[in-house]
Amino acid sequence: MIIAVIFNTLILIVYASLVLAILYHYRKYSLLGDRYRWVVNIFLMTTIILFVLSYLIIIFFIDWESLKPENLREQNFFRIF
């Protein structure tokens, strides 16, 4: 489950960097004021919604009790092989 959380966070970081690159491109090369604001708002709202949904999933669907150190020792979590 922790690997899924890390993977999800990495996907969101990549998405955010792509959004920033697209917004920079639009601001520098094409859109005028009003159209630029619409594009920015759509991308930012999508990013915010993805982050909120992801972290709600992280908060409510991870069994946090199983991640306590004493429980991890019982599950041999720290064993490499």
HTML snippet that shows the backbone in 3Dmol.js (N, CA, C, O; Angstrom):
<script src="https://3Dmol.org/build/3Dmol-min.js"></script>
<div id="view" style="width:600px;height:400px;position:relative"></div>
<script>
const pdb = `
ATOM      1  N   MET A   1       0.824  -1.195   0.000  1.00  0.00           N
ATOM      2  CA  MET A   1       0.000   0.000   0.000  1.00  0.00           C
ATOM      3  C   MET A   1       0.871   1.263   0.000  1.00  0.00           C
ATOM      4  O   MET A   1       0.535   2.252  -0.651  1.00  0.00           O
ATOM      5  N   ILE A   2       1.980   1.225   0.726  1.00  0.00           N
ATOM      6  CA  ILE A   2       2.869   2.387   0.757  1.00  0.00           C
ATOM      7  C   ILE A   2       3.450   2.643  -0.633  1.00  0.00           C
ATOM      8  O   ILE A   2       3.600   3.794  -1.043  1.00  0.00           O
ATOM      9  N   ILE A   3       3.773   1.585  -1.346  1.00  0.00           N
ATOM     10  CA  ILE A   3       4.311   1.751  -2.696  1.00  0.00           C
ATOM     11  C   ILE A   3       3.268   2.410  -3.596  1.00  0.00           C
ATOM     12  O   ILE A   3       3.613   3.239  -4.437  1.00  0.00           O
ATOM     13  N   ALA A   4       2.006   2.051  -3.426  1.00  0.00           N
ATOM     14  CA  ALA A   4       0.937   2.680  -4.208  1.00  0.00           C
ATOM     15  C   ALA A   4       0.813   4.165  -3.877  1.00  0.00           C
ATOM     16  O   ALA A   4       0.570   4.981  -4.765  1.00  0.00           O
ATOM     17  N   VAL A   5       0.977   4.514  -2.613  1.00  0.00           N
ATOM     18  CA  VAL A   5       0.915   5.925  -2.209  1.00  0.00           C
ATOM     19  C   VAL A   5       2.065   6.703  -2.832  1.00  0.00           C
ATOM     20  O   VAL A   5       1.864   7.799  -3.354  1.00  0.00           O
ATOM     21  N   ILE A   6       3.262   6.143  -2.781  1.00  0.00           N
ATOM     22  CA  ILE A   6       4.426   6.815  -3.366  1.00  0.00           C
ATOM     23  C   ILE A   6       4.245   6.953  -4.876  1.00  0.00           C
ATOM     24  O   ILE A   6       4.529   8.008  -5.442  1.00  0.00           O
ATOM     25  N   PHE A   7       3.778   5.902  -5.521  1.00  0.00           N
ATOM     26  CA  PHE A   7       3.546   5.940  -6.963  1.00  0.00           C
ATOM     27  C   PHE A   7       2.494   6.986  -7.320  1.00  0.00           C
ATOM     28  O   PHE A   7       2.656   7.724  -8.292  1.00  0.00           O
ATOM     29  N   ASN A   8       1.427   7.051  -6.546  1.00  0.00           N
ATOM     30  CA  ASN A   8       0.369   8.032  -6.777  1.00  0.00           C
ATOM     31  C   ASN A   8       0.910   9.451  -6.625  1.00  0.00           C
ATOM     32  O   ASN A   8       0.588  10.326  -7.428  1.00  0.00           O
ATOM     33  N   THR A   9       1.721   9.681  -5.609  1.00  0.00           N
ATOM     34  CA  THR A   9       2.308  11.002  -5.403  1.00  0.00           C
ATOM     35  C   THR A   9       3.224  11.373  -6.561  1.00  0.00           C
ATOM     36  O   THR A   9       3.214  12.519  -7.011  1.00  0.00           O
ATOM     37  N   LEU A  10       4.010  10.429  -7.049  1.00  0.00           N
ATOM     38  CA  LEU A  10       4.880  10.706  -8.191  1.00  0.00           C
ATOM     39  C   LEU A  10       4.071  11.047  -9.440  1.00  0.00           C
ATOM     40  O   LEU A  10       4.445  11.943 -10.197  1.00  0.00           O
ATOM     41  N   ILE A  11       2.977  10.343  -9.655  1.00  0.00           N
ATOM     42  CA  ILE A  11       2.117  10.653 -10.802  1.00  0.00           C
ATOM     43  C   ILE A  11       1.570  12.074 -10.686  1.00  0.00           C
ATOM     44  O   ILE A  11       1.526  12.806 -11.675  1.00  0.00           O
ATOM     45  N   LEU A  12       1.158  12.461  -9.489  1.00  0.00           N
ATOM     46  CA  LEU A  12       0.630  13.815  -9.300  1.00  0.00           C
ATOM     47  C   LEU A  12       1.710  14.872  -9.507  1.00  0.00           C
ATOM     48  O   LEU A  12       1.431  15.942 -10.048  1.00  0.00           O
ATOM     49  N   ILE A  13       2.935  14.585  -9.086  1.00  0.00           N
ATOM     50  CA  ILE A  13       4.035  15.534  -9.294  1.00  0.00           C
ATOM     51  C   ILE A  13       4.324  15.687 -10.785  1.00  0.00           C
ATOM     52  O   ILE A  13       4.537  16.801 -11.264  1.00  0.00           O
ATOM     53  N   VAL A  14       4.332  14.581 -11.515  1.00  0.00           N
ATOM     54  CA  VAL A  14       4.550  14.643 -12.966  1.00  0.00           C
ATOM     55  C   VAL A  14       3.415  15.416 -13.632  1.00  0.00           C
ATOM     56  O   VAL A  14       3.656  16.239 -14.515  1.00  0.00           O
ATOM     57  N   TYR A  15       2.175  15.153 -13.211  1.00  0.00           N
ATOM     58  CA  TYR A  15       1.039  15.879 -13.776  1.00  0.00           C
ATOM     59  C   TYR A  15       1.165  17.380 -13.500  1.00  0.00           C
ATOM     60  O   TYR A  15       0.928  18.198 -14.389  1.00  0.00           O
ATOM     61  N   ALA A  16       1.533  17.737 -12.283  1.00  0.00           N
ATOM     62  CA  ALA A  16       1.670  19.154 -11.940  1.00  0.00           C
ATOM     63  C   ALA A  16       2.769  19.811 -12.771  1.00  0.00           C
ATOM     64  O   ALA A  16       2.606  20.949 -13.210  1.00  0.00           O
ATOM     65  N   SER A  17       3.882  19.118 -12.994  1.00  0.00           N
ATOM     66  CA  SER A  17       4.951  19.703 -13.805  1.00  0.00           C
ATOM     67  C   SER A  17       4.515  19.862 -15.263  1.00  0.00           C
ATOM     68  O   SER A  17       4.878  20.842 -15.913  1.00  0.00           O
ATOM     69  N   LEU A  18       3.741  18.907 -15.779  1.00  0.00           N
ATOM     70  CA  LEU A  18       3.219  19.057 -17.139  1.00  0.00           C
ATOM     71  C   LEU A  18       2.244  20.223 -17.240  1.00  0.00           C
ATOM     72  O   LEU A  18       2.251  20.963 -18.224  1.00  0.00           O
ATOM     73  N   VAL A  19       1.415  20.383 -16.231  1.00  0.00           N
ATOM     74  CA  VAL A  19       0.482  21.512 -16.210  1.00  0.00           C
ATOM     75  C   VAL A  19       1.249  22.827 -16.206  1.00  0.00           C
ATOM     76  O   VAL A  19       0.903  23.750 -16.943  1.00  0.00           O
ATOM     77  N   LEU A  20       2.283  22.919 -15.385  1.00  0.00           N
ATOM     78  CA  LEU A  20       3.079  24.148 -15.349  1.00  0.00           C
ATOM     79  C   LEU A  20       3.753  24.416 -16.690  1.00  0.00           C
ATOM     80  O   LEU A  20       3.826  25.566 -17.122  1.00  0.00           O
ATOM     81  N   ALA A  21       4.245  23.377 -17.350  1.00  0.00           N
ATOM     82  CA  ALA A  21       4.873  23.557 -18.655  1.00  0.00           C
ATOM     83  C   ALA A  21       3.861  24.044 -19.694  1.00  0.00           C
ATOM     84  O   ALA A  21       4.161  24.931 -20.493  1.00  0.00           O
ATOM     85  N   ILE A  22       2.666  23.460 -19.676  1.00  0.00           N
ATOM     86  CA  ILE A  22       1.627  23.883 -20.627  1.00  0.00           C
ATOM     87  C   ILE A  22       1.207  25.323 -20.361  1.00  0.00           C
ATOM     88  O   ILE A  22       1.045  26.108 -21.296  1.00  0.00           O
ATOM     89  N   LEU A  23       1.032  25.670 -19.093  1.00  0.00           N
ATOM     90  CA  LEU A  23       0.637  27.039 -18.769  1.00  0.00           C
ATOM     91  C   LEU A  23       1.716  28.039 -19.158  1.00  0.00           C
ATOM     92  O   LEU A  23       1.406  29.129 -19.640  1.00  0.00           O
ATOM     93  N   TYR A  24       2.971  27.681 -18.954  1.00  0.00           N
ATOM     94  CA  TYR A  24       4.068  28.559 -19.354  1.00  0.00           C
ATOM     95  C   TYR A  24       4.056  28.748 -20.872  1.00  0.00           C
ATOM     96  O   TYR A  24       4.237  29.862 -21.366  1.00  0.00           O
ATOM     97  N   HIS A  25       3.846  27.674 -21.595  1.00  0.00           N
ATOM     98  CA  HIS A  25       3.808  27.755 -23.055  1.00  0.00           C
ATOM     99  C   HIS A  25       2.664  28.657 -23.518  1.00  0.00           C
ATOM    100  O   HIS A  25       2.861  29.512 -24.381  1.00  0.00           O
ATOM    101  N   TYR A  26       1.472  28.471 -22.951  1.00  0.00           N
ATOM    102  CA  TYR A  26       0.334  29.295 -23.353  1.00  0.00           C
ATOM    103  C   TYR A  26       0.559  30.765 -23.016  1.00  0.00           C
ATOM    104  O   TYR A  26       0.223  31.652 -23.801  1.00  0.00           O
ATOM    105  N   ARG A  27       1.124  31.009 -21.851  1.00  0.00           N
ATOM    106  CA  ARG A  27       1.328  32.403 -21.464  1.00  0.00           C
ATOM    107  C   ARG A  27       2.365  33.064 -22.362  1.00  0.00           C
ATOM    108  O   ARG A  27       2.225  34.229 -22.734  1.00  0.00           O
ATOM    109  N   LYS A  28       3.400  32.317 -22.704  1.00  0.00           N
ATOM    110  CA  LYS A  28       4.485  32.909 -23.469  1.00  0.00           C
ATOM    111  C   LYS A  28       4.146  33.068 -24.949  1.00  0.00           C
ATOM    112  O   LYS A  28       4.522  34.066 -25.564  1.00  0.00           O
ATOM    113  N   TYR A  29       3.440  32.096 -25.528  1.00  0.00           N
ATOM    114  CA  TYR A  29       3.313  32.075 -26.977  1.00  0.00           C
ATOM    115  C   TYR A  29       1.949  32.415 -27.544  1.00  0.00           C
ATOM    116  O   TYR A  29       1.876  32.901 -28.672  1.00  0.00           O
ATOM    117  N   SER A  30       0.842  32.181 -26.804  1.00  0.00           N
ATOM    118  CA  SER A  30      -0.393  32.323 -27.557  1.00  0.00           C
ATOM    119  C   SER A  30      -1.505  33.096 -26.870  1.00  0.00           C
ATOM    120  O   SER A  30      -1.816  34.209 -27.294  1.00  0.00           O
ATOM    121  N   LEU A  31      -2.097  32.566 -25.856  1.00  0.00           N
ATOM    122  CA  LEU A  31      -3.407  33.036 -25.434  1.00  0.00           C
ATOM    123  C   LEU A  31      -3.419  34.470 -24.938  1.00  0.00           C
ATOM    124  O   LEU A  31      -2.472  34.958 -24.322  1.00  0.00           O
ATOM    125  N   LEU A  32      -4.518  35.113 -25.231  1.00  0.00           N
ATOM    126  CA  LEU A  32      -4.738  36.450 -24.715  1.00  0.00           C
ATOM    127  C   LEU A  32      -5.360  36.341 -23.335  1.00  0.00           C
ATOM    128  O   LEU A  32      -5.673  35.240 -22.882  1.00  0.00           O
ATOM    129  N   GLY A  33      -5.542  37.459 -22.668  1.00  0.00           N
ATOM    130  CA  GLY A  33      -5.955  37.508 -21.279  1.00  0.00           C
ATOM    131  C   GLY A  33      -7.074  36.589 -20.838  1.00  0.00           C
ATOM    132  O   GLY A  33      -6.869  35.748 -19.963  1.00  0.00           O
ATOM    133  N   ASP A  34      -8.260  36.731 -21.423  1.00  0.00           N
ATOM    134  CA  ASP A  34      -9.416  35.989 -20.927  1.00  0.00           C
ATOM    135  C   ASP A  34      -9.300  34.493 -21.209  1.00  0.00           C
ATOM    136  O   ASP A  34      -9.602  33.672 -20.343  1.00  0.00           O
ATOM    137  N   ARG A  35      -8.867  34.143 -22.409  1.00  0.00           N
ATOM    138  CA  ARG A  35      -8.698  32.718 -22.730  1.00  0.00           C
ATOM    139  C   ARG A  35      -7.613  32.099 -21.861  1.00  0.00           C
ATOM    140  O   ARG A  35      -7.731  30.947 -21.442  1.00  0.00           O
ATOM    141  N   TYR A  36      -6.579  32.844 -21.594  1.00  0.00           N
ATOM    142  CA  TYR A  36      -5.498  32.342 -20.737  1.00  0.00           C
ATOM    143  C   TYR A  36      -6.029  32.010 -19.346  1.00  0.00           C
ATOM    144  O   TYR A  36      -5.679  30.973 -18.783  1.00  0.00           O
ATOM    145  N   ARG A  37      -6.860  32.870 -18.793  1.00  0.00           N
ATOM    146  CA  ARG A  37      -7.416  32.619 -17.459  1.00  0.00           C
ATOM    147  C   ARG A  37      -8.280  31.367 -17.443  1.00  0.00           C
ATOM    148  O   ARG A  37      -8.254  30.620 -16.464  1.00  0.00           O
ATOM    149  N   TRP A  38      -9.047  31.119 -18.504  1.00  0.00           N
ATOM    150  CA  TRP A  38      -9.864  29.900 -18.562  1.00  0.00           C
ATOM    151  C   TRP A  38      -8.988  28.652 -18.571  1.00  0.00           C
ATOM    152  O   TRP A  38      -9.272  27.689 -17.859  1.00  0.00           O
ATOM    153  N   VAL A  39      -7.933  28.665 -19.366  1.00  0.00           N
ATOM    154  CA  VAL A  39      -7.033  27.510 -19.437  1.00  0.00           C
ATOM    155  C   VAL A  39      -6.365  27.283 -18.086  1.00  0.00           C
ATOM    156  O   VAL A  39      -6.282  26.150 -17.613  1.00  0.00           O
ATOM    157  N   VAL A  40      -5.891  28.353 -17.472  1.00  0.00           N
ATOM    158  CA  VAL A  40      -5.245  28.240 -16.159  1.00  0.00           C
ATOM    159  C   VAL A  40      -6.219  27.671 -15.138  1.00  0.00           C
ATOM    160  O   VAL A  40      -5.865  26.760 -14.390  1.00  0.00           O
ATOM    161  N   ASN A  41      -7.419  28.186 -15.096  1.00  0.00           N
ATOM    162  CA  ASN A  41      -8.400  27.715 -14.111  1.00  0.00           C
ATOM    163  C   ASN A  41      -8.775  26.253 -14.321  1.00  0.00           C
ATOM    164  O   ASN A  41      -8.927  25.512 -13.350  1.00  0.00           O
ATOM    165  N   ILE A  42      -8.925  25.830 -15.562  1.00  0.00           N
ATOM    166  CA  ILE A  42      -9.261  24.423 -15.821  1.00  0.00           C
ATOM    167  C   ILE A  42      -8.146  23.507 -15.344  1.00  0.00           C
ATOM    168  O   ILE A  42      -8.408  22.518 -14.659  1.00  0.00           O
ATOM    169  N   PHE A  43      -6.907  23.820 -15.697  1.00  0.00           N
ATOM    170  CA  PHE A  43      -5.790  22.977 -15.280  1.00  0.00           C
ATOM    171  C   PHE A  43      -5.592  23.004 -13.769  1.00  0.00           C
ATOM    172  O   PHE A  43      -5.332  21.965 -13.162  1.00  0.00           O
ATOM    173  N   LEU A  44      -5.710  24.162 -13.167  1.00  0.00           N
ATOM    174  CA  LEU A  44      -5.516  24.241 -11.719  1.00  0.00           C
ATOM    175  C   LEU A  44      -6.622  23.517 -10.961  1.00  0.00           C
ATOM    176  O   LEU A  44      -6.349  22.841  -9.969  1.00  0.00           O
ATOM    177  N   MET A  45      -7.852  23.649 -11.408  1.00  0.00           N
ATOM    178  CA  MET A  45      -8.937  22.932 -10.736  1.00  0.00           C
ATOM    179  C   MET A  45      -8.777  21.421 -10.885  1.00  0.00           C
ATOM    180  O   MET A  45      -9.036  20.675  -9.941  1.00  0.00           O
ATOM    181  N   THR A  46      -8.355  20.968 -12.060  1.00  0.00           N
ATOM    182  CA  THR A  46      -8.108  19.536 -12.246  1.00  0.00           C
ATOM    183  C   THR A  46      -7.005  19.056 -11.314  1.00  0.00           C
ATOM    184  O   THR A  46      -7.122  17.991 -10.708  1.00  0.00           O
ATOM    185  N   THR A  47      -5.953  19.822 -11.196  1.00  0.00           N
ATOM    186  CA  THR A  47      -4.851  19.456 -10.304  1.00  0.00           C
ATOM    187  C   THR A  47      -5.313  19.412  -8.858  1.00  0.00           C
ATOM    188  O   THR A  47      -4.995  18.468  -8.136  1.00  0.00           O
ATOM    189  N   ILE A  48      -6.047  20.406  -8.434  1.00  0.00           N
ATOM    190  CA  ILE A  48      -6.522  20.450  -7.049  1.00  0.00           C
ATOM    191  C   ILE A  48      -7.449  19.272  -6.760  1.00  0.00           C
ATOM    192  O   ILE A  48      -7.340  18.638  -5.710  1.00  0.00           O
ATOM    193  N   ILE A  49      -8.352  18.979  -7.679  1.00  0.00           N
ATOM    194  CA  ILE A  49      -9.271  17.851  -7.478  1.00  0.00           C
ATOM    195  C   ILE A  49      -8.509  16.536  -7.393  1.00  0.00           C
ATOM    196  O   ILE A  49      -8.818  15.699  -6.545  1.00  0.00           O
ATOM    197  N   LEU A  50      -7.512  16.341  -8.262  1.00  0.00           N
ATOM    198  CA  LEU A  50      -6.717  15.111  -8.209  1.00  0.00           C
ATOM    199  C   LEU A  50      -5.961  14.984  -6.893  1.00  0.00           C
ATOM    200  O   LEU A  50      -5.918  13.903  -6.306  1.00  0.00           O
ATOM    201  N   PHE A  51      -5.363  16.082  -6.422  1.00  0.00           N
ATOM    202  CA  PHE A  51      -4.636  16.035  -5.153  1.00  0.00           C
ATOM    203  C   PHE A  51      -5.578  15.731  -3.991  1.00  0.00           C
ATOM    204  O   PHE A  51      -5.258  14.906  -3.136  1.00  0.00           O
ATOM    205  N   VAL A  52      -6.717  16.378  -3.953  1.00  0.00           N
ATOM    206  CA  VAL A  52      -7.659  16.157  -2.848  1.00  0.00           C
ATOM    207  C   VAL A  52      -8.176  14.724  -2.853  1.00  0.00           C
ATOM    208  O   VAL A  52      -8.211  14.077  -1.806  1.00  0.00           O
ATOM    209  N   LEU A  53      -8.575  14.224  -4.007  1.00  0.00           N
ATOM    210  CA  LEU A  53      -9.057  12.843  -4.079  1.00  0.00           C
ATOM    211  C   LEU A  53      -7.971  11.848  -3.695  1.00  0.00           C
ATOM    212  O   LEU A  53      -8.235  10.875  -2.987  1.00  0.00           O
ATOM    213  N   SER A  54      -6.773  12.089  -4.154  1.00  0.00           N
ATOM    214  CA  SER A  54      -5.677  11.170  -3.836  1.00  0.00           C
ATOM    215  C   SER A  54      -5.400  11.124  -2.349  1.00  0.00           C
ATOM    216  O   SER A  54      -5.244  10.043  -1.781  1.00  0.00           O
ATOM    217  N   TYR A  55      -5.336  12.265  -1.718  1.00  0.00           N
ATOM    218  CA  TYR A  55      -5.004  12.259  -0.303  1.00  0.00           C
ATOM    219  C   TYR A  55      -6.183  11.852   0.569  1.00  0.00           C
ATOM    220  O   TYR A  55      -5.974  11.383   1.688  1.00  0.00           O
ATOM    221  N   LEU A  56      -7.406  12.016   0.099  1.00  0.00           N
ATOM    222  CA  LEU A  56      -8.536  11.418   0.816  1.00  0.00           C
ATOM    223  C   LEU A  56      -8.452   9.896   0.773  1.00  0.00           C
ATOM    224  O   LEU A  56      -8.729   9.220   1.763  1.00  0.00           O
ATOM    225  N   ILE A  57      -8.069   9.370  -0.380  1.00  0.00           N
ATOM    226  CA  ILE A  57      -7.877   7.923  -0.487  1.00  0.00           C
ATOM    227  C   ILE A  57      -6.760   7.474   0.438  1.00  0.00           C
ATOM    228  O   ILE A  57      -6.889   6.459   1.123  1.00  0.00           O
ATOM    229  N   ILE A  58      -5.671   8.216   0.463  1.00  0.00           N
ATOM    230  CA  ILE A  58      -4.550   7.856   1.337  1.00  0.00           C
ATOM    231  C   ILE A  58      -4.976   7.873   2.793  1.00  0.00           C
ATOM    232  O   ILE A  58      -4.642   6.956   3.544  1.00  0.00           O
ATOM    233  N   ILE A  59      -5.700   8.888   3.201  1.00  0.00           N
ATOM    234  CA  ILE A  59      -6.080   9.021   4.611  1.00  0.00           C
ATOM    235  C   ILE A  59      -7.067   7.946   5.031  1.00  0.00           C
ATOM    236  O   ILE A  59      -6.925   7.371   6.110  1.00  0.00           O
ATOM    237  N   PHE A  60      -8.064   7.663   4.203  1.00  0.00           N
ATOM    238  CA  PHE A  60      -9.155   6.803   4.651  1.00  0.00           C
ATOM    239  C   PHE A  60      -9.023   5.328   4.277  1.00  0.00           C
ATOM    240  O   PHE A  60      -9.698   4.492   4.879  1.00  0.00           O
ATOM    241  N   PHE A  61      -8.185   4.983   3.315  1.00  0.00           N
ATOM    242  CA  PHE A  61      -8.133   3.591   2.884  1.00  0.00           C
ATOM    243  C   PHE A  61      -6.874   2.848   3.301  1.00  0.00           C
ATOM    244  O   PHE A  61      -6.756   1.651   3.041  1.00  0.00           O
ATOM    245  N   ILE A  62      -5.936   3.526   3.940  1.00  0.00           N
ATOM    246  CA  ILE A  62      -4.750   2.835   4.456  1.00  0.00           C
ATOM    247  C   ILE A  62      -5.033   2.413   5.884  1.00  0.00           C
ATOM    248  O   ILE A  62      -5.548   3.192   6.686  1.00  0.00           O
ATOM    249  N   ASP A  63      -4.694   1.178   6.191  1.00  0.00           N
ATOM    250  CA  ASP A  63      -4.823   0.690   7.559  1.00  0.00           C
ATOM    251  C   ASP A  63      -3.602   1.170   8.342  1.00  0.00           C
ATOM    252  O   ASP A  63      -2.563   0.511   8.355  1.00  0.00           O
ATOM    253  N   TRP A  64      -3.741   2.324   8.990  1.00  0.00           N
ATOM    254  CA  TRP A  64      -2.604   2.953   9.657  1.00  0.00           C
ATOM    255  C   TRP A  64      -2.127   2.151  10.860  1.00  0.00           C
ATOM    256  O   TRP A  64      -0.965   2.259  11.253  1.00  0.00           O
ATOM    257  N   GLU A  65      -2.999   1.355  11.444  1.00  0.00           N
ATOM    258  CA  GLU A  65      -2.592   0.520  12.579  1.00  0.00           C
ATOM    259  C   GLU A  65      -1.547  -0.508  12.155  1.00  0.00           C
ATOM    260  O   GLU A  65      -0.652  -0.848  12.929  1.00  0.00           O
ATOM    261  N   SER A  66      -1.662  -0.994  10.941  1.00  0.00           N
ATOM    262  CA  SER A  66      -0.710  -2.007  10.480  1.00  0.00           C
ATOM    263  C   SER A  66       0.663  -1.418  10.193  1.00  0.00           C
ATOM    264  O   SER A  66       1.621  -2.167  10.001  1.00  0.00           O
ATOM    265  N   LEU A  67       0.781  -0.094  10.161  1.00  0.00           N
ATOM    266  CA  LEU A  67       2.060   0.543   9.872  1.00  0.00           C
ATOM    267  C   LEU A  67       2.834   0.943  11.123  1.00  0.00           C
ATOM    268  O   LEU A  67       3.912   1.529  11.018  1.00  0.00           O
ATOM    269  N   LYS A  68       2.306   0.641  12.292  1.00  0.00           N
ATOM    270  CA  LYS A  68       3.051   0.914  13.516  1.00  0.00           C
ATOM    271  C   LYS A  68       4.265  -0.005  13.566  1.00  0.00           C
ATOM    272  O   LYS A  68       4.198  -1.136  13.085  1.00  0.00           O
ATOM    273  N   PRO A  69       5.378   0.462  14.143  1.00  0.00           N
ATOM    274  CA  PRO A  69       6.610  -0.342  14.139  1.00  0.00           C
ATOM    275  C   PRO A  69       6.445  -1.735  14.735  1.00  0.00           C
ATOM    276  O   PRO A  69       7.017  -2.694  14.215  1.00  0.00           O
ATOM    277  N   GLU A  70       5.677  -1.869  15.814  1.00  0.00           N
ATOM    278  CA  GLU A  70       5.525  -3.194  16.415  1.00  0.00           C
ATOM    279  C   GLU A  70       4.761  -4.148  15.498  1.00  0.00           C
ATOM    280  O   GLU A  70       5.037  -5.347  15.477  1.00  0.00           O
ATOM    281  N   ASN A  71       3.808  -3.617  14.747  1.00  0.00           N
ATOM    282  CA  ASN A  71       3.071  -4.460  13.800  1.00  0.00           C
ATOM    283  C   ASN A  71       3.925  -4.830  12.592  1.00  0.00           C
ATOM    284  O   ASN A  71       3.793  -5.922  12.038  1.00  0.00           O
ATOM    285  N   LEU A  72       4.804  -3.911  12.187  1.00  0.00           N
ATOM    286  CA  LEU A  72       5.677  -4.209  11.059  1.00  0.00           C
ATOM    287  C   LEU A  72       6.678  -5.298  11.422  1.00  0.00           C
ATOM    288  O   LEU A  72       7.015  -6.138  10.587  1.00  0.00           O
ATOM    289  N   ARG A  73       7.153  -5.287  12.664  1.00  0.00           N
ATOM    290  CA  ARG A  73       8.067  -6.344  13.101  1.00  0.00           C
ATOM    291  C   ARG A  73       7.375  -7.698  13.075  1.00  0.00           C
ATOM    292  O   ARG A  73       7.976  -8.698  12.681  1.00  0.00           O
ATOM    293  N   GLU A  74       6.111  -7.735  13.493  1.00  0.00           N
ATOM    294  CA  GLU A  74       5.358  -8.992  13.491  1.00  0.00           C
ATOM    295  C   GLU A  74       5.162  -9.524  12.072  1.00  0.00           C
ATOM    296  O   GLU A  74       5.120 -10.737  11.862  1.00  0.00           O
ATOM    297  N   GLN A  75       5.044  -8.634  11.116  1.00  0.00           N
ATOM    298  CA  GLN A  75       4.809  -9.049   9.734  1.00  0.00           C
ATOM    299  C   GLN A  75       6.114  -9.288   8.977  1.00  0.00           C
ATOM    300  O   GLN A  75       6.083  -9.564   7.778  1.00  0.00           O
ATOM    301  N   ASN A  76       7.254  -9.189   9.653  1.00  0.00           N
ATOM    302  CA  ASN A  76       8.575  -9.326   9.020  1.00  0.00           C
ATOM    303  C   ASN A  76       8.750  -8.324   7.883  1.00  0.00           C
ATOM    304  O   ASN A  76       9.324  -8.643   6.841  1.00  0.00           O
ATOM    305  N   PHE A  77       8.251  -7.118   8.096  1.00  0.00           N
ATOM    306  CA  PHE A  77       8.315  -6.081   7.073  1.00  0.00           C
ATOM    307  C   PHE A  77       9.749  -5.651   6.809  1.00  0.00           C
ATOM    308  O   PHE A  77      10.094  -5.287   5.685  1.00  0.00           O
ATOM    309  N   PHE A  78      10.592  -5.692   7.848  1.00  0.00           N
ATOM    310  CA  PHE A  78      11.954  -5.202   7.718  1.00  0.00           C
ATOM    311  C   PHE A  78      12.903  -6.266   7.170  1.00  0.00           C
ATOM    312  O   PHE A  78      14.079  -5.980   6.943  1.00  0.00           O
ATOM    313  N   ARG A  79      12.423  -7.459   6.958  1.00  0.00           N
ATOM    314  CA  ARG A  79      13.258  -8.516   6.403  1.00  0.00           C
ATOM    315  C   ARG A  79      13.459  -8.237   4.915  1.00  0.00           C
ATOM    316  O   ARG A  79      12.496  -7.983   4.191  1.00  0.00           O
ATOM    317  N   ILE A  80      14.694  -8.284   4.467  1.00  0.00           N
ATOM    318  CA  ILE A  80      14.989  -7.956   3.069  1.00  0.00           C
ATOM    319  C   ILE A  80      14.612  -9.108   2.153  1.00  0.00           C
ATOM    320  O   ILE A  80      13.946  -8.900   1.139  1.00  0.00           O
ATOM    321  N   PHE A  81      15.025 -10.307   2.492  1.00  0.00           N
ATOM    322  CA  PHE A  81      14.716 -11.472   1.652  1.00  0.00           C
ATOM    323  C   PHE A  81      13.936 -12.486   2.428  1.00  0.00           C
ATOM    324  O   PHE A  81      13.583 -13.536   1.892  1.00  0.00           O
TER     325      PHE A  81
END
`;
const viewer = $3Dmol.createViewer("view");
viewer.addModel(pdb, "pdb");
viewer.setStyle({}, {cartoon: {color: "spectrum"}});
viewer.zoomTo();
viewer.render();
</script>
